[in-house]
């Protein structure tokens, strides 16, 4: 079986777009997890919940714009959101 070449998907379109979608979704998931955690707190911080909801909505708006993004723009979005997720997780 080692004679069978590995498939090369690098030429297929959609890789950047999918990476961007995945990165954005990870940030959305972070916001959702934080909202749930805050709501379950003994004394939920309503101001923080509202800030988290606003952040989530902003990310969802960016995700909606991905449908019209070109390959280069999608790559940039993926990089921005990967960095943003790292920053959010470290805070």
PyMOL Python script that loads the backbone (N, CA, C, O; Angstrom):
from pymol import cmd

cmd.read_pdbstr("""\
ATOM      1  N   UNK A   1       0.809  -1.197   0.000  1.00  0.00           N
ATOM      2  CA  UNK A   1       0.000   0.000   0.000  1.00  0.00           C
ATOM      3  C   UNK A   1       0.850   1.259   0.000  1.00  0.00           C
ATOM      4  O   UNK A   1       0.331   2.339  -0.277  1.00  0.00           O
ATOM      5  N   UNK A   2       2.123   1.159   0.297  1.00  0.00           N
ATOM      6  CA  UNK A   2       2.964   2.336   0.326  1.00  0.00           C
ATOM      7  C   UNK A   2       3.210   2.890  -1.071  1.00  0.00           C
ATOM      8  O   UNK A   2       3.710   4.007  -1.206  1.00  0.00           O
ATOM      9  N   UNK A   3       2.867   2.131  -2.120  1.00  0.00           N
ATOM     10  CA  UNK A   3       3.032   2.601  -3.489  1.00  0.00           C
ATOM     11  C   UNK A   3       1.917   3.549  -3.913  1.00  0.00           C
ATOM     12  O   UNK A   3       2.025   4.222  -4.938  1.00  0.00           O
ATOM     13  N   UNK A   4       0.853   3.600  -3.130  1.00  0.00           N
ATOM     14  CA  UNK A   4      -0.273   4.478  -3.457  1.00  0.00           C
ATOM     15  C   UNK A   4       0.061   5.878  -2.960  1.00  0.00           C
ATOM     16  O   UNK A   4       0.299   6.074  -1.768  1.00  0.00           O
ATOM     17  N   UNK A   5       0.081   6.851  -3.864  1.00  0.00           N
ATOM     18  CA  UNK A   5       0.419   8.210  -3.433  1.00  0.00           C
ATOM     19  C   UNK A   5      -0.661   8.802  -2.536  1.00  0.00           C
ATOM     20  O   UNK A   5      -1.844   8.491  -2.670  1.00  0.00           O
ATOM     21  N   UNK A   6      -0.233   9.648  -1.634  1.00  0.00           N
ATOM     22  CA  UNK A   6      -1.178  10.359  -0.781  1.00  0.00           C
ATOM     23  C   UNK A   6      -1.929  11.368  -1.617  1.00  0.00           C
ATOM     24  O   UNK A   6      -1.343  12.000  -2.495  1.00  0.00           O
ATOM     25  N   UNK A   7      -3.204  11.531  -1.365  1.00  0.00           N
ATOM     26  CA  UNK A   7      -3.955  12.517  -2.143  1.00  0.00           C
ATOM     27  C   UNK A   7      -3.462  13.926  -1.833  1.00  0.00           C
ATOM     28  O   UNK A   7      -3.127  14.241  -0.691  1.00  0.00           O
ATOM     29  N   UNK A   8      -3.423  14.755  -2.846  1.00  0.00           N
ATOM     30  CA  UNK A   8      -3.000  16.143  -2.687  1.00  0.00           C
ATOM     31  C   UNK A   8      -4.208  17.029  -2.911  1.00  0.00           C
ATOM     32  O   UNK A   8      -4.691  17.172  -4.034  1.00  0.00           O
ATOM     33  N   UNK A   9      -4.691  17.621  -1.830  1.00  0.00           N
ATOM     34  CA  UNK A   9      -5.863  18.481  -1.914  1.00  0.00           C
ATOM     35  C   UNK A   9      -5.482  19.953  -1.966  1.00  0.00           C
ATOM     36  O   UNK A   9      -6.357  20.817  -1.921  1.00  0.00           O
ATOM     37  N   UNK A  10      -4.189  20.253  -2.061  1.00  0.00           N
ATOM     38  CA  UNK A  10      -3.752  21.646  -1.992  1.00  0.00           C
ATOM     39  C   UNK A  10      -4.289  22.491  -3.133  1.00  0.00           C
ATOM     40  O   UNK A  10      -4.421  23.706  -2.983  1.00  0.00           O
ATOM     41  N   UNK A  11      -4.601  21.885  -4.264  1.00  0.00           N
ATOM     42  CA  UNK A  11      -5.100  22.656  -5.388  1.00  0.00           C
ATOM     43  C   UNK A  11      -6.595  22.905  -5.352  1.00  0.00           C
ATOM     44  O   UNK A  11      -7.119  23.658  -6.173  1.00  0.00           O
ATOM     45  N   UNK A  12      -7.273  22.295  -4.429  1.00  0.00           N
ATOM     46  CA  UNK A  12      -8.717  22.471  -4.346  1.00  0.00           C
ATOM     47  C   UNK A  12      -9.055  23.821  -3.738  1.00  0.00           C
ATOM     48  O   UNK A  12      -8.413  24.274  -2.790  1.00  0.00           O
ATOM     49  N   UNK A  13     -10.059  24.444  -4.293  1.00  0.00           N
ATOM     50  CA  UNK A  13     -10.499  25.719  -3.748  1.00  0.00           C
ATOM     51  C   UNK A  13     -11.301  25.476  -2.478  1.00  0.00           C
ATOM     52  O   UNK A  13     -11.825  24.385  -2.251  1.00  0.00           O
ATOM     53  N   UNK A  14     -11.384  26.499  -1.669  1.00  0.00           N
ATOM     54  CA  UNK A  14     -12.190  26.398  -0.466  1.00  0.00           C
ATOM     55  C   UNK A  14     -11.371  26.188   0.788  1.00  0.00           C
ATOM     56  O   UNK A  14     -11.906  26.301   1.891  1.00  0.00           O
ATOM     57  N   UNK A  15     -10.110  25.892   0.657  1.00  0.00           N
ATOM     58  CA  UNK A  15      -9.282  25.663   1.834  1.00  0.00           C
ATOM     59  C   UNK A  15      -9.184  26.883   2.717  1.00  0.00           C
ATOM     60  O   UNK A  15      -9.349  26.783   3.932  1.00  0.00           O
ATOM     61  N   UNK A  16      -8.918  28.035   2.126  1.00  0.00           N
ATOM     62  CA  UNK A  16      -8.812  29.266   2.895  1.00  0.00           C
ATOM     63  C   UNK A  16     -10.156  29.649   3.493  1.00  0.00           C
ATOM     64  O   UNK A  16     -10.241  30.079   4.643  1.00  0.00           O
ATOM     65  N   UNK A  17     -11.195  29.487   2.701  1.00  0.00           N
ATOM     66  CA  UNK A  17     -12.526  29.828   3.176  1.00  0.00           C
ATOM     67  C   UNK A  17     -12.930  28.939   4.350  1.00  0.00           C
ATOM     68  O   UNK A  17     -13.516  29.412   5.324  1.00  0.00           O
ATOM     69  N   UNK A  18     -12.614  27.650   4.251  1.00  0.00           N
ATOM     70  CA  UNK A  18     -12.951  26.733   5.341  1.00  0.00           C
ATOM     71  C   UNK A  18     -12.127  27.041   6.582  1.00  0.00           C
ATOM     72  O   UNK A  18     -12.640  26.980   7.699  1.00  0.00           O
ATOM     73  N   UNK A  19     -10.859  27.370   6.397  1.00  0.00           N
ATOM     74  CA  UNK A  19     -10.006  27.727   7.532  1.00  0.00           C
ATOM     75  C   UNK A  19     -10.545  28.976   8.222  1.00  0.00           C
ATOM     76  O   UNK A  19     -10.556  29.055   9.451  1.00  0.00           O
ATOM     77  N   UNK A  20     -10.986  29.940   7.439  1.00  0.00           N
ATOM     78  CA  UNK A  20     -11.559  31.158   8.006  1.00  0.00           C
ATOM     79  C   UNK A  20     -12.842  30.843   8.756  1.00  0.00           C
ATOM     80  O   UNK A  20     -13.050  31.320   9.872  1.00  0.00           O
ATOM     81  N   UNK A  21     -13.698  30.043   8.146  1.00  0.00           N
ATOM     82  CA  UNK A  21     -14.958  29.654   8.793  1.00  0.00           C
ATOM     83  C   UNK A  21     -14.682  28.932  10.108  1.00  0.00           C
ATOM     84  O   UNK A  21     -15.341  29.197  11.114  1.00  0.00           O
ATOM     85  N   UNK A  22     -13.721  28.028  10.103  1.00  0.00           N
ATOM     86  CA  UNK A  22     -13.369  27.283  11.315  1.00  0.00           C
ATOM     87  C   UNK A  22     -12.835  28.208  12.404  1.00  0.00           C
ATOM     88  O   UNK A  22     -13.205  28.074  13.571  1.00  0.00           O
ATOM     89  N   UNK A  23     -11.967  29.145  12.027  1.00  0.00           N
ATOM     90  CA  UNK A  23     -11.383  30.072  12.998  1.00  0.00           C
ATOM     91  C   UNK A  23     -12.468  30.959  13.612  1.00  0.00           C
ATOM     92  O   UNK A  23     -12.495  31.178  14.823  1.00  0.00           O
ATOM     93  N   UNK A  24     -13.354  31.461  12.762  1.00  0.00           N
ATOM     94  CA  UNK A  24     -14.443  32.302  13.249  1.00  0.00           C
ATOM     95  C   UNK A  24     -15.359  31.492  14.166  1.00  0.00           C
ATOM     96  O   UNK A  24     -15.779  31.986  15.213  1.00  0.00           O
ATOM     97  N   UNK A  25     -15.670  30.263  13.785  1.00  0.00           N
ATOM     98  CA  UNK A  25     -16.550  29.430  14.604  1.00  0.00           C
ATOM     99  C   UNK A  25     -15.932  29.140  15.966  1.00  0.00           C
ATOM    100  O   UNK A  25     -16.648  29.081  16.967  1.00  0.00           O
ATOM    101  N   UNK A  26     -14.628  28.960  16.020  1.00  0.00           N
ATOM    102  CA  UNK A  26     -13.954  28.725  17.299  1.00  0.00           C
ATOM    103  C   UNK A  26     -14.120  29.929  18.228  1.00  0.00           C
ATOM    104  O   UNK A  26     -14.307  29.768  19.434  1.00  0.00           O
ATOM    105  N   UNK A  27     -14.052  31.135  17.661  1.00  0.00           N
ATOM    106  CA  UNK A  27     -14.243  32.335  18.470  1.00  0.00           C
ATOM    107  C   UNK A  27     -15.697  32.422  18.932  1.00  0.00           C
ATOM    108  O   UNK A  27     -15.960  32.778  20.080  1.00  0.00           O
ATOM    109  N   UNK A  28     -16.637  32.101  18.053  1.00  0.00           N
ATOM    110  CA  UNK A  28     -18.052  32.068  18.443  1.00  0.00           C
ATOM    111  C   UNK A  28     -18.243  31.076  19.589  1.00  0.00           C
ATOM    112  O   UNK A  28     -18.929  31.380  20.565  1.00  0.00           O
ATOM    113  N   UNK A  29     -17.645  29.903  19.474  1.00  0.00           N
ATOM    114  CA  UNK A  29     -17.753  28.883  20.523  1.00  0.00           C
ATOM    115  C   UNK A  29     -17.191  29.387  21.846  1.00  0.00           C
ATOM    116  O   UNK A  29     -17.745  29.099  22.907  1.00  0.00           O
ATOM    117  N   UNK A  30     -16.088  30.140  21.788  1.00  0.00           N
ATOM    118  CA  UNK A  30     -15.495  30.693  23.008  1.00  0.00           C
ATOM    119  C   UNK A  30     -16.499  31.620  23.685  1.00  0.00           C
ATOM    120  O   UNK A  30     -16.718  31.536  24.893  1.00  0.00           O
ATOM    121  N   UNK A  31     -17.112  32.511  22.892  1.00  0.00           N
ATOM    122  CA  UNK A  31     -18.094  33.435  23.462  1.00  0.00           C
ATOM    123  C   UNK A  31     -19.277  32.681  24.064  1.00  0.00           C
ATOM    124  O   UNK A  31     -19.744  33.025  25.149  1.00  0.00           O
ATOM    125  N   UNK A  32     -19.755  31.673  23.377  1.00  0.00           N
ATOM    126  CA  UNK A  32     -20.886  30.889  23.895  1.00  0.00           C
ATOM    127  C   UNK A  32     -20.519  30.228  25.220  1.00  0.00           C
ATOM    128  O   UNK A  32     -21.302  30.260  26.170  1.00  0.00           O
ATOM    129  N   UNK A  33     -19.343  29.637  25.285  1.00  0.00           N
ATOM    130  CA  UNK A  33     -18.897  28.984  26.519  1.00  0.00           C
ATOM    131  C   UNK A  33     -18.795  29.992  27.661  1.00  0.00           C
ATOM    132  O   UNK A  33     -19.173  29.691  28.793  1.00  0.00           O
ATOM    133  N   UNK A  34     -18.286  31.181  27.367  1.00  0.00           N
ATOM    134  CA  UNK A  34     -18.161  32.208  28.402  1.00  0.00           C
ATOM    135  C   UNK A  34     -19.524  32.690  28.871  1.00  0.00           C
ATOM    136  O   UNK A  34     -19.719  32.926  30.063  1.00  0.00           O
ATOM    137  N   UNK A  35     -20.454  32.837  27.963  1.00  0.00           N
ATOM    138  CA  UNK A  35     -21.812  33.263  28.329  1.00  0.00           C
ATOM    139  C   UNK A  35     -22.450  32.215  29.234  1.00  0.00           C
ATOM    140  O   UNK A  35     -23.052  32.558  30.251  1.00  0.00           O
ATOM    141  N   UNK A  36     -22.324  30.959  28.875  1.00  0.00           N
ATOM    142  CA  UNK A  36     -22.892  29.879  29.686  1.00  0.00           C
ATOM    143  C   UNK A  36     -22.264  29.868  31.073  1.00  0.00           C
ATOM    144  O   UNK A  36     -22.965  29.750  32.078  1.00  0.00           O
ATOM    145  N   UNK A  37     -20.957  29.988  31.124  1.00  0.00           N
ATOM    146  CA  UNK A  37     -20.253  29.989  32.412  1.00  0.00           C
ATOM    147  C   UNK A  37     -20.720  31.145  33.278  1.00  0.00           C
ATOM    148  O   UNK A  37     -20.976  30.973  34.470  1.00  0.00           O
ATOM    149  N   UNK A  38     -20.829  32.310  32.685  1.00  0.00           N
ATOM    150  CA  UNK A  38     -21.250  33.489  33.446  1.00  0.00           C
ATOM    151  C   UNK A  38     -22.685  33.344  33.929  1.00  0.00           C
ATOM    152  O   UNK A  38     -23.002  33.723  35.057  1.00  0.00           O
ATOM    153  N   UNK A  39     -23.550  32.802  33.090  1.00  0.00           N
ATOM    154  CA  UNK A  39     -24.945  32.621  33.501  1.00  0.00           C
ATOM    155  C   UNK A  39     -25.078  31.619  34.640  1.00  0.00           C
ATOM    156  O   UNK A  39     -25.989  31.727  35.461  1.00  0.00           O
ATOM    157  N   UNK A  40     -24.181  30.654  34.693  1.00  0.00           N
ATOM    158  CA  UNK A  40     -24.235  29.635  35.741  1.00  0.00           C
ATOM    159  C   UNK A  40     -23.564  30.074  37.039  1.00  0.00           C
ATOM    160  O   UNK A  40     -23.628  29.358  38.038  1.00  0.00           O
ATOM    161  N   UNK A  41     -22.933  31.223  37.036  1.00  0.00           N
ATOM    162  CA  UNK A  41     -22.260  31.722  38.233  1.00  0.00           C
ATOM    163  C   UNK A  41     -23.286  31.974  39.332  1.00  0.00           C
ATOM    164  O   UNK A  41     -24.456  32.242  39.061  1.00  0.00           O
ATOM    165  N   UNK A  42     -22.828  31.884  40.571  1.00  0.00           N
ATOM    166  CA  UNK A  42     -23.717  32.127  41.701  1.00  0.00           C
ATOM    167  C   UNK A  42     -24.371  33.505  41.593  1.00  0.00           C
ATOM    168  O   UNK A  42     -25.556  33.667  41.885  1.00  0.00           O
ATOM    169  N   UNK A  43     -23.591  34.483  41.174  1.00  0.00           N
ATOM    170  CA  UNK A  43     -24.101  35.825  40.944  1.00  0.00           C
ATOM    171  C   UNK A  43     -23.623  36.257  39.558  1.00  0.00           C
ATOM    172  O   UNK A  43     -22.539  36.825  39.423  1.00  0.00           O
ATOM    173  N   UNK A  44     -24.429  35.988  38.531  1.00  0.00           N
ATOM    174  CA  UNK A  44     -24.021  36.336  37.167  1.00  0.00           C
ATOM    175  C   UNK A  44     -23.786  37.838  37.005  1.00  0.00           C
ATOM    176  O   UNK A  44     -24.540  38.660  37.525  1.00  0.00           O
ATOM    177  N   UNK A  45     -22.749  38.169  36.288  1.00  0.00           N
ATOM    178  CA  UNK A  45     -22.429  39.563  35.983  1.00  0.00           C
ATOM    179  C   UNK A  45     -23.148  39.919  34.679  1.00  0.00           C
ATOM    180  O   UNK A  45     -22.675  39.594  33.590  1.00  0.00           O
ATOM    181  N   UNK A  46     -24.283  40.582  34.802  1.00  0.00           N
ATOM    182  CA  UNK A  46     -25.118  40.888  33.643  1.00  0.00           C
ATOM    183  C   UNK A  46     -24.395  41.790  32.647  1.00  0.00           C
ATOM    184  O   UNK A  46     -24.595  41.667  31.439  1.00  0.00           O
ATOM    185  N   UNK A  47     -23.558  42.695  33.148  1.00  0.00           N
ATOM    186  CA  UNK A  47     -22.805  43.572  32.239  1.00  0.00           C
ATOM    187  C   UNK A  47     -21.831  42.742  31.396  1.00  0.00           C
ATOM    188  O   UNK A  47     -21.708  42.962  30.191  1.00  0.00           O
ATOM    189  N   UNK A  48     -21.149  41.801  32.024  1.00  0.00           N
ATOM    190  CA  UNK A  48     -20.217  40.935  31.285  1.00  0.00           C
ATOM    191  C   UNK A  48     -20.977  40.087  30.267  1.00  0.00           C
ATOM    192  O   UNK A  48     -20.513  39.901  29.142  1.00  0.00           O
ATOM    193  N   UNK A  49     -22.135  39.578  30.657  1.00  0.00           N
ATOM    194  CA  UNK A  49     -22.940  38.773  29.738  1.00  0.00           C
ATOM    195  C   UNK A  49     -23.310  39.603  28.507  1.00  0.00           C
ATOM    196  O   UNK A  49     -23.237  39.110  27.381  1.00  0.00           O
ATOM    197  N   UNK A  50     -23.700  40.845  28.717  1.00  0.00           N
ATOM    198  CA  UNK A  50     -24.056  41.707  27.593  1.00  0.00           C
ATOM    199  C   UNK A  50     -22.845  41.995  26.707  1.00  0.00           C
ATOM    200  O   UNK A  50     -22.970  42.044  25.484  1.00  0.00           O
ATOM    201  N   UNK A  51     -21.669  42.186  27.320  1.00  0.00           N
ATOM    202  CA  UNK A  51     -20.446  42.400  26.540  1.00  0.00           C
ATOM    203  C   UNK A  51     -20.115  41.154  25.718  1.00  0.00           C
ATOM    204  O   UNK A  51     -19.737  41.253  24.550  1.00  0.00           O
ATOM    205  N   UNK A  52     -20.258  39.992  26.334  1.00  0.00           N
ATOM    206  CA  UNK A  52     -19.985  38.741  25.630  1.00  0.00           C
ATOM    207  C   UNK A  52     -20.958  38.544  24.471  1.00  0.00           C
ATOM    208  O   UNK A  52     -20.559  38.119  23.387  1.00  0.00           O
ATOM    209  N   UNK A  53     -22.224  38.851  24.699  1.00  0.00           N
ATOM    210  CA  UNK A  53     -23.221  38.735  23.634  1.00  0.00           C
ATOM    211  C   UNK A  53     -22.896  39.675  22.480  1.00  0.00           C
ATOM    212  O   UNK A  53     -23.016  39.296  21.315  1.00  0.00           O
ATOM    213  N   UNK A  54     -22.490  40.887  22.798  1.00  0.00           N
ATOM    214  CA  UNK A  54     -22.140  41.860  21.754  1.00  0.00           C
ATOM    215  C   UNK A  54     -20.925  41.370  20.964  1.00  0.00           C
ATOM    216  O   UNK A  54     -20.882  41.499  19.741  1.00  0.00           O
ATOM    217  N   UNK A  55     -19.950  40.814  21.662  1.00  0.00           N
ATOM    218  CA  UNK A  55     -18.777  40.261  20.991  1.00  0.00           C
ATOM    219  C   UNK A  55     -19.154  39.120  20.069  1.00  0.00           C
ATOM    220  O   UNK A  55     -18.672  39.032  18.940  1.00  0.00           O
ATOM    221  N   UNK A  56     -20.021  38.246  20.561  1.00  0.00           N
ATOM    222  CA  UNK A  56     -20.483  37.122  19.745  1.00  0.00           C
ATOM    223  C   UNK A  56     -21.217  37.597  18.505  1.00  0.00           C
ATOM    224  O   UNK A  56     -21.005  37.065  17.416  1.00  0.00           O
ATOM    225  N   UNK A  57     -22.075  38.588  18.659  1.00  0.00           N
ATOM    226  CA  UNK A  57     -22.828  39.114  17.522  1.00  0.00           C
ATOM    227  C   UNK A  57     -21.905  39.738  16.479  1.00  0.00           C
ATOM    228  O   UNK A  57     -22.147  39.608  15.279  1.00  0.00           O
ATOM    229  N   UNK A  58     -20.860  40.407  16.928  1.00  0.00           N
ATOM    230  CA  UNK A  58     -19.894  40.997  15.996  1.00  0.00           C
ATOM    231  C   UNK A  58     -19.183  39.905  15.201  1.00  0.00           C
ATOM    232  O   UNK A  58     -18.950  40.054  14.002  1.00  0.00           O
ATOM    233  N   UNK A  59     -18.846  38.823  15.867  1.00  0.00           N
ATOM    234  CA  UNK A  59     -18.182  37.712  15.185  1.00  0.00           C
ATOM    235  C   UNK A  59     -19.138  37.061  14.188  1.00  0.00           C
ATOM    236  O   UNK A  59     -18.739  36.716  13.075  1.00  0.00           O
ATOM    237  N   UNK A  60     -20.377  36.895  14.578  1.00  0.00           N
ATOM    238  CA  UNK A  60     -21.367  36.315  13.667  1.00  0.00           C
ATOM    239  C   UNK A  60     -21.559  37.195  12.428  1.00  0.00           C
ATOM    240  O   UNK A  60     -21.765  36.682  11.328  1.00  0.00           O
ATOM    241  N   UNK A  61     -21.494  38.501  12.604  1.00  0.00           N
ATOM    242  CA  UNK A  61     -21.609  39.409  11.458  1.00  0.00           C
ATOM    243  C   UNK A  61     -20.414  39.229  10.520  1.00  0.00           C
ATOM    244  O   UNK A  61     -20.569  39.228   9.299  1.00  0.00           O
ATOM    245  N   UNK A  62     -19.223  39.078  11.101  1.00  0.00           N
ATOM    246  CA  UNK A  62     -18.035  38.826  10.273  1.00  0.00           C
ATOM    247  C   UNK A  62     -18.169  37.500   9.529  1.00  0.00           C
ATOM    248  O   UNK A  62     -17.803  37.395   8.358  1.00  0.00           O
ATOM    249  N   UNK A  63     -18.696  36.492  10.218  1.00  0.00           N
ATOM    250  CA  UNK A  63     -18.865  35.188   9.584  1.00  0.00           C
ATOM    251  C   UNK A  63     -19.817  35.274   8.398  1.00  0.00           C
ATOM    252  O   UNK A  63     -19.604  34.616   7.380  1.00  0.00           O
ATOM    253  N   UNK A  64     -20.857  36.074   8.525  1.00  0.00           N
ATOM    254  CA  UNK A  64     -21.816  36.233   7.428  1.00  0.00           C
ATOM    255  C   UNK A  64     -21.148  36.854   6.198  1.00  0.00           C
ATOM    256  O   UNK A  64     -21.548  36.569   5.070  1.00  0.00           O
ATOM    257  N   UNK A  65     -20.151  37.686   6.404  1.00  0.00           N
ATOM    258  CA  UNK A  65     -19.457  38.327   5.293  1.00  0.00           C
ATOM    259  C   UNK A  65     -18.484  37.385   4.602  1.00  0.00           C
ATOM    260  O   UNK A  65     -18.021  37.675   3.499  1.00  0.00           O
ATOM    261  N   UNK A  66     -18.168  36.267   5.232  1.00  0.00           N
ATOM    262  CA  UNK A  66     -17.253  35.303   4.611  1.00  0.00           C
ATOM    263  C   UNK A  66     -17.789  34.761   3.290  1.00  0.00           C
ATOM    264  O   UNK A  66     -17.017  34.378   2.411  1.00  0.00           O
ATOM    265  N   UNK A  67     -19.098  34.731   3.154  1.00  0.00           N
ATOM    266  CA  UNK A  67     -19.696  34.200   1.922  1.00  0.00           C
ATOM    267  C   UNK A  67     -19.232  34.972   0.696  1.00  0.00           C
ATOM    268  O   UNK A  67     -19.176  34.420  -0.403  1.00  0.00           O
ATOM    269  N   UNK A  68     -18.902  36.232   0.875  1.00  0.00           N
ATOM    270  CA  UNK A  68     -18.476  37.079  -0.237  1.00  0.00           C
ATOM    271  C   UNK A  68     -16.968  37.299  -0.270  1.00  0.00           C
ATOM    272  O   UNK A  68     -16.468  38.029  -1.126  1.00  0.00           O
ATOM    273  N   UNK A  69     -16.243  36.676   0.648  1.00  0.00           N
ATOM    274  CA  UNK A  69     -14.795  36.893   0.736  1.00  0.00           C
ATOM    275  C   UNK A  69     -14.054  36.092  -0.328  1.00  0.00           C
ATOM    276  O   UNK A  69     -14.398  34.948  -0.623  1.00  0.00           O
ATOM    277  N   UNK A  70     -13.048  36.712  -0.884  1.00  0.00           N
ATOM    278  CA  UNK A  70     -12.171  36.012  -1.816  1.00  0.00           C
ATOM    279  C   UNK A  70     -11.149  35.200  -1.054  1.00  0.00           C
ATOM    280  O   UNK A  70     -11.122  35.223   0.176  1.00  0.00           O
ATOM    281  N   UNK A  71     -10.320  34.494  -1.765  1.00  0.00           N
ATOM    282  CA  UNK A  71      -9.330  33.620  -1.150  1.00  0.00           C
ATOM    283  C   UNK A  71      -8.370  34.384  -0.249  1.00  0.00           C
ATOM    284  O   UNK A  71      -8.104  33.967   0.878  1.00  0.00           O
ATOM    285  N   UNK A  72      -7.855  35.498  -0.743  1.00  0.00           N
ATOM    286  CA  UNK A  72      -6.894  36.279   0.045  1.00  0.00           C
ATOM    287  C   UNK A  72      -7.547  36.852   1.297  1.00  0.00           C
ATOM    288  O   UNK A  72      -6.971  36.800   2.384  1.00  0.00           O
ATOM    289  N   UNK A  73      -8.742  37.393   1.142  1.00  0.00           N
ATOM    290  CA  UNK A  73      -9.452  37.955   2.285  1.00  0.00           C
ATOM    291  C   UNK A  73      -9.780  36.864   3.302  1.00  0.00           C
ATOM    292  O   UNK A  73      -9.687  37.092   4.508  1.00  0.00           O
ATOM    293  N   UNK A  74     -10.160  35.696   2.825  1.00  0.00           N
ATOM    294  CA  UNK A  74     -10.459  34.584   3.726  1.00  0.00           C
ATOM    295  C   UNK A  74      -9.211  34.188   4.511  1.00  0.00           C
ATOM    296  O   UNK A  74      -9.299  33.889   5.702  1.00  0.00           O
ATOM    297  N   UNK A  75      -8.060  34.184   3.861  1.00  0.00           N
ATOM    298  CA  UNK A  75      -6.810  33.865   4.552  1.00  0.00           C
ATOM    299  C   UNK A  75      -6.519  34.880   5.649  1.00  0.00           C
ATOM    300  O   UNK A  75      -6.081  34.522   6.742  1.00  0.00           O
ATOM    301  N   UNK A  76      -6.768  36.144   5.347  1.00  0.00           N
ATOM    302  CA  UNK A  76      -6.559  37.195   6.343  1.00  0.00           C
ATOM    303  C   UNK A  76      -7.518  37.047   7.509  1.00  0.00           C
ATOM    304  O   UNK A  76      -7.123  37.207   8.664  1.00  0.00           O
ATOM    305  N   UNK A  77      -8.764  36.746   7.220  1.00  0.00           N
ATOM    306  CA  UNK A  77      -9.762  36.547   8.275  1.00  0.00           C
ATOM    307  C   UNK A  77      -9.365  35.369   9.151  1.00  0.00           C
ATOM    308  O   UNK A  77      -9.468  35.443  10.375  1.00  0.00           O
ATOM    309  N   UNK A  78      -8.915  34.288   8.535  1.00  0.00           N
ATOM    310  CA  UNK A  78      -8.486  33.118   9.300  1.00  0.00           C
ATOM    311  C   UNK A  78      -7.348  33.480  10.240  1.00  0.00           C
ATOM    312  O   UNK A  78      -7.349  33.070  11.400  1.00  0.00           O
ATOM    313  N   UNK A  79      -6.384  34.237   9.756  1.00  0.00           N
ATOM    314  CA  UNK A  79      -5.245  34.634  10.591  1.00  0.00           C
ATOM    315  C   UNK A  79      -5.684  35.546  11.736  1.00  0.00           C
ATOM    316  O   UNK A  79      -5.243  35.383  12.873  1.00  0.00           O
ATOM    317  N   UNK A  80      -6.550  36.500  11.427  1.00  0.00           N
ATOM    318  CA  UNK A  80      -7.029  37.431  12.452  1.00  0.00           C
ATOM    319  C   UNK A  80      -7.783  36.684  13.551  1.00  0.00           C
ATOM    320  O   UNK A  80      -7.576  36.929  14.739  1.00  0.00           O
ATOM    321  N   UNK A  81      -8.654  35.775  13.139  1.00  0.00           N
ATOM    322  CA  UNK A  81      -9.457  35.070  14.139  1.00  0.00           C
ATOM    323  C   UNK A  81      -8.662  34.016  14.901  1.00  0.00           C
ATOM    324  O   UNK A  81      -8.971  33.736  16.059  1.00  0.00           O
ATOM    325  N   UNK A  82      -7.663  33.436  14.288  1.00  0.00           N
ATOM    326  CA  UNK A  82      -6.787  32.517  15.020  1.00  0.00           C
ATOM    327  C   UNK A  82      -6.041  33.288  16.105  1.00  0.00           C
ATOM    328  O   UNK A  82      -5.913  32.810  17.232  1.00  0.00           O
ATOM    329  N   UNK A  83      -5.555  34.468  15.771  1.00  0.00           N
ATOM    330  CA  UNK A  83      -4.864  35.307  16.754  1.00  0.00           C
ATOM    331  C   UNK A  83      -5.833  35.779  17.840  1.00  0.00           C
ATOM    332  O   UNK A  83      -5.487  35.825  19.020  1.00  0.00           O
ATOM    333  N   UNK A  84      -7.030  36.123  17.429  1.00  0.00           N
ATOM    334  CA  UNK A  84      -8.036  36.584  18.400  1.00  0.00           C
ATOM    335  C   UNK A  84      -8.403  35.476  19.379  1.00  0.00           C
ATOM    336  O   UNK A  84      -8.542  35.723  20.577  1.00  0.00           O
ATOM    337  N   UNK A  85      -8.560  34.259  18.872  1.00  0.00           N
ATOM    338  CA  UNK A  85      -8.883  33.136  19.748  1.00  0.00           C
ATOM    339  C   UNK A  85      -7.764  32.908  20.753  1.00  0.00           C
ATOM    340  O   UNK A  85      -8.018  32.670  21.933  1.00  0.00           O
ATOM    341  N   UNK A  86      -6.534  32.980  20.283  1.00  0.00           N
ATOM    342  CA  UNK A  86      -5.394  32.799  21.184  1.00  0.00           C
ATOM    343  C   UNK A  86      -5.422  33.863  22.274  1.00  0.00           C
ATOM    344  O   UNK A  86      -5.204  33.560  23.447  1.00  0.00           O
ATOM    345  N   UNK A  87      -5.688  35.100  21.891  1.00  0.00           N
ATOM    346  CA  UNK A  87      -5.751  36.201  22.843  1.00  0.00           C
ATOM    347  C   UNK A  87      -6.888  35.997  23.858  1.00  0.00           C
ATOM    348  O   UNK A  87      -6.706  36.216  25.056  1.00  0.00           O
ATOM    349  N   UNK A  88      -8.048  35.580  23.368  1.00  0.00           N
ATOM    350  CA  UNK A  88      -9.187  35.356  24.257  1.00  0.00           C
ATOM    351  C   UNK A  88      -8.901  34.240  25.263  1.00  0.00           C
ATOM    352  O   UNK A  88      -9.249  34.351  26.439  1.00  0.00           O
ATOM    353  N   UNK A  89      -8.274  33.179  24.798  1.00  0.00           N
ATOM    354  CA  UNK A  89      -7.985  32.058  25.682  1.00  0.00           C
ATOM    355  C   UNK A  89      -6.940  32.422  26.738  1.00  0.00           C
ATOM    356  O   UNK A  89      -6.938  31.859  27.832  1.00  0.00           O
ATOM    357  N   UNK A  90      -6.054  33.364  26.409  1.00  0.00           N
ATOM    358  CA  UNK A  90      -5.015  33.769  27.344  1.00  0.00           C
ATOM    359  C   UNK A  90      -5.517  34.803  28.351  1.00  0.00           C
ATOM    360  O   UNK A  90      -4.868  35.034  29.371  1.00  0.00           O
ATOM    361  N   UNK A  91      -6.651  35.422  28.079  1.00  0.00           N
ATOM    362  CA  UNK A  91      -7.148  36.475  28.977  1.00  0.00           C
ATOM    363  C   UNK A  91      -7.916  35.901  30.138  1.00  0.00           C
ATOM    364  O   UNK A  91      -8.401  36.649  30.987  1.00  0.00           O
TER     365      UNK A  91
END
""", "prot")
cmd.dss("prot")
cmd.show_as("cartoon", "prot")
cmd.util.cbc("prot")
cmd.orient("prot")
